[in-house]
Amino acid sequence: MEIKNTVEELPLAYISEYKVTPEECERVVREINKTAKMRILVLLGSPHANGNTAALVDAFNRGATEAGHEVNVVNVAKKHINGCLACGYCRGKGEGQCIQDDGMQEVYPLLRKAQIIVFASPIYYFTMSGQIQSAISRIYSMQKPPLVQQLAMLLSSYSPNVYDAAKAQLRDMANYFGAKVAGVVTADNSENLTEAKLQEAYNFGRNL
Ligand SMILES: Cc1cc2nc3c(=O)[nH]c(=O)nc-3n(C[C@H](O)[C@H](O)[C@H](O)COP(=O)(O)O)c2cc1C
């Protein structure tokens, strides 16, 4: 029998045949999901290859890799990715493909197989950087990444309390994708590059 992701998806026949309660089913599914290897795509939106956001990504990557997940990090700020042109090609003739031949074409295959997507960005003027927003707008062509189950965020800033807009965007994307928000790690100027913060990012990846 194929194991589904949520107890709602488990056929009722399974429950009646094996006399297990929905709660027991849910517990088993949760355990299975915990040990399952996930394909994680991190979109990094900082032009600083060795900056504060990249340090959070590295720590997260170490944790998630040690937990057995497959992690791909793409620095979209280094890839020359235009914003969406709203030409509508993807919705018609393109059948889900974007017509723009730029750095995003290397990201689409990774988006197609990602089960967890992590948006990692410095805060630029109270939200994620323009570079990562360009990449996010281009997800439009594929409607939704088909396999995504969870979204997460790693944010770096100077000030504390500047994360509301980014978090709201994450919440709305998760709702649209039908995905869960796995968590958000933030680091302001007093926390950037500290051992405690990098440990938090590591633990987040390790315990996904
Ligand atoms: C264009 C620009 C806009 C910024 N806007 C904000 C902001 O609105 N709030 C804030 O706390 N920090 C802001 N910062 C500071 C960065 O978020 C912060 O330095 C961050 O740690 C940089 O991460 P990085 O090393 O990965 O580039 C801004 C920085 C730049 C360059």
The ligand as an SDF file (V2000), in Angstrom:
LIG
                    3D

 31 33  0  0  0  0  0  0  0  0999 V2000
   19.7400   48.1770   -0.0190 C   0  0  0  0  0  0  0  0  0  0  0  0
   19.7290   47.7670    1.4250 C   0  0  0  0  0  0  0  0  0  0  0  0
   18.5570   47.8790    2.1440 C   0  0  0  0  0  0  0  0  0  0  0  0
   18.5140   47.4690    3.4640 C   0  0  0  0  0  0  0  0  0  0  0  0
   17.3460   47.6150    4.1560 N   0  0  0  0  0  0  0  0  0  0  0  0
   17.2810   47.1890    5.4340 C   0  0  0  0  0  0  0  0  0  0  0  0
   16.0750   47.3230    6.1750 C   0  0  0  0  0  0  0  0  0  0  0  0
   15.0460   47.7840    5.6770 O   0  0  0  0  0  0  0  0  0  0  0  0
   16.0770   46.9050    7.4610 N   0  0  0  0  0  0  0  0  0  0  0  0
   17.1810   46.3870    8.0550 C   0  0  0  0  0  0  0  0  0  0  0  0
   17.1260   46.0300    9.2220 O   0  0  0  0  0  0  0  0  0  0  0  0
   18.3360   46.2110    7.3650 N   0  0  0  0  0  0  0  0  0  0  0  0
   18.4110   46.6020    6.0720 C   0  0  0  0  0  0  0  0  0  0  0  0
   19.5870   46.4450    5.3780 N   0  0  0  0  0  0  0  0  0  0  0  0
   20.7240   45.7650    6.0200 C   0  0  0  0  0  0  0  0  0  0  0  0
   20.8670   44.2830    5.5960 C   0  0  0  0  0  0  0  0  0  0  0  0
   19.6390   43.6140    5.6610 O   0  0  0  0  0  0  0  0  0  0  0  0
   21.8310   43.5680    6.5070 C   0  0  0  0  0  0  0  0  0  0  0  0
   23.0740   44.2260    6.4870 O   0  0  0  0  0  0  0  0  0  0  0  0
   22.0250   42.1100    6.1560 C   0  0  0  0  0  0  0  0  0  0  0  0
   22.6400   41.4470    7.2240 O   0  0  0  0  0  0  0  0  0  0  0  0
   22.8680   41.9250    4.8990 C   0  0  0  0  0  0  0  0  0  0  0  0
   22.9890   40.5390    4.6240 O   0  0  0  0  0  0  0  0  0  0  0  0
   24.1360   39.9700    3.6440 P   0  0  0  0  0  0  0  0  0  0  0  0
   25.4250   40.0100    4.3820 O   0  0  0  0  0  0  0  0  0  0  0  0
   23.6980   38.5640    3.3330 O   0  0  0  0  0  0  0  0  0  0  0  0
   24.1280   40.8300    2.4220 O   0  0  0  0  0  0  0  0  0  0  0  0
   19.6650   46.9000    4.0670 C   0  0  0  0  0  0  0  0  0  0  0  0
   20.8380   46.7880    3.3150 C   0  0  0  0  0  0  0  0  0  0  0  0
   20.8870   47.2060    2.0250 C   0  0  0  0  0  0  0  0  0  0  0  0
   22.1650   47.0720    1.2340 C   0  0  0  0  0  0  0  0  0  0  0  0
  1  2  1  0
  2  3  1  0
  2 30  2  0
  3  4  2  0
  4  5  1  0
  4 28  1  0
  5  6  2  0
  6  7  1  0
  6 13  1  0
  7  8  2  0
  7  9  1  0
  9 10  1  0
 10 11  2  0
 10 12  1  0
 12 13  2  0
 13 14  1  0
 14 15  1  0
 14 28  1  0
 15 16  1  0
 16 17  1  0
 16 18  1  0
 18 19  1  0
 18 20  1  0
 20 21  1  0
 20 22  1  0
 22 23  1  0
 23 24  1  0
 24 25  2  0
 24 26  1  0
 24 27  1  0
 28 29  2  0
 29 30  1  0
 30 31  1  0
M  END
$$$$
